[in-house]
Amino acid sequence: MKTGLAEIGKTRQTEACGGAKAVPQGFQASRGVLAHAPGAAPPDVLRWAPPASLHACVAYAWRVVWDLSGRPAHTQETAPHPNAYLVLDEGELRVSGVSRKRFVRVLAEKGWAFGVKFRPGGMRPFIPRSMAELTDKVFSVEEIFGVDAVAFREEMLRTEAPETLANMAFCFLERRMGTFDPRVEQANALVDLILATPAVTSVEDLARMSGENVRTLQRLFREFVGVTPKWVIRRYRLHELIARLQSGEELYWAALAQELGYFDQAHLIRDFKMLVGRAPEEYRRATRSPKM
């Protein structure tokens, strides 16, 4: 007799999967979340850390819940990250590669969504192809994990307890992980280095600090992350600008452009506008609180 997926999720909590552990509200919160207009109420978000067996592949699982009954719809926008996702939303379970455009989702009435955020190189052990083939694309879960994933999706839709959803997702991924390639951890470490080191403003900087040559870095990022190292560097430097604008600090554009690795402030402002949809000062005015 076959065991139901919900039962698997429960029984394996004490085995390899481990019980899902809720983490603090600020845990690995996505930098690059675009600020809302003053007075806008963001949705509630819960996050769970993965079990040790998935640490190299999964950043966290999350569930967002909103209730805007009788209130205006809320537009959630996030600048792109070098991560792939498994997301259950509007009755569909989908896999998305790295998106090079900002994410925009309009939340209305009542609802919820659940997802798993993979680490930058973390989805590669689950698929037999280059991550570059998934970039800017969204797939049904069965296209990536096979037809048995359809039953997994249906079981998740029948599950109400948020923690159970996280356990089910972690167990599902554990059972489908292929041979682990140590280059996954190398890709993770390189992206972490870019994020943690503002002085990395070019691929040459990354090559010098990592000890790898430029061509090796480009091949590694294409295969395991899905985008170029230059793209990751530029996106994280723009995330830094978003954070500074949201902090309200005074900015000196010529010096800031040089600090973030841009030829001049015009190039920096152009890239920011392409990413966010508005110029930096326009973005700051639209999101500034009267108290700032």
Secondary structure, 3 states (H helix, E strand, C coil): CCCCHHHHHHHHHHCCCCCCEECCCCCCCCCCECCCCCCCCCCEEEEEECCHHHCCCEEEEEEEEEECCCCCCEEEEECCCCCCEEEEECCEEEEECCCCCCEEEEECCEEEEEEEEECCCCCHHHCCCCHHHHCCCEEEHHHHHCCCHHHHHHHHHCCCCHHHHHHHHHHHHHHHCCCCCCHHHHHHHHHHHHHHCCCCCCHHHHHHHHCCCHHHHHHHHHHHCCCCHHHHHHHHHHHHHHHHHHHCCCCCHHHHHHHCCCCCHHHHHHHHHHHHCCCHHHHHHHHCCCCC
